[in-house]
Amino acid sequence: MKGSSKKTSGYYEYREKNRAKLRDLIYFLGEDWIDIGVLGNEMNTERWKLIATSAYQPKKCDVCKKYWHTCLDNAKKKSSEYLLESIFGNIPIELETCTNCLF
């Protein structure tokens, strides 16, 4: 990312808020009580938790009735693969025609 795109994406504001939280903790508790590495990992996990899981949700084909999802193959290209019905059969899921039934 370039500097200007970081500011417009909210990354800069997010980073500054986290730095302020860390400074508050250090001020009130002292540096001996704070594990900065763990806090940094927790903040990163919290930030990316919802973003990373929403892109490739499992779906059920309305034509062949199989469960499938979009994934990245070894060449970093999008492809689709079928999922086990025994695992995904009992969860609420979106209906969408799979790529094999489209053609």
LINKA-V732777 format. One record per backbone hydrogen bond with DSSP energy under -0.5 kcal/mol. CO is the residue of the C=O (numbers start at 0). NH is the residue of the N-H. If there is no record, write none. Layout:
co:CO nh:NH
co:CO nh:NH
//
This chain:
co:1 nh:5
co:2 nh:6
co:3 nh:7
co:4 nh:8
co:5 nh:9
co:5 nh:10
co:5 nh:11
co:6 nh:9
co:9 nh:13
co:10 nh:14
co:11 nh:15
co:12 nh:16
co:13 nh:17
co:14 nh:18
co:15 nh:19
co:16 nh:20
co:17 nh:21
co:18 nh:22
co:19 nh:23
co:20 nh:24
co:21 nh:25
co:22 nh:26
co:23 nh:27
co:24 nh:28
co:24 nh:29
co:25 nh:29
co:29 nh:32
co:30 nh:33
co:33 nh:35
co:34 nh:38
co:35 nh:39
co:36 nh:40
co:37 nh:41
co:38 nh:42
co:39 nh:43
co:40 nh:44
co:41 nh:45
co:42 nh:46
co:43 nh:47
co:44 nh:48
co:47 nh:51
co:48 nh:52
co:49 nh:53
co:53 nh:56
co:57 nh:93
co:58 nh:67
co:59 nh:95
co:60 nh:64
co:65 nh:60
co:66 nh:82
co:67 nh:58
co:68 nh:80
co:70 nh:72
co:70 nh:78
co:72 nh:75
co:76 nh:72
co:78 nh:70
co:80 nh:68
co:83 nh:86
co:83 nh:87
co:84 nh:88
co:87 nh:90
co:93 nh:59
co:93 nh:95
co:97 nh:101
co:98 nh:102
//
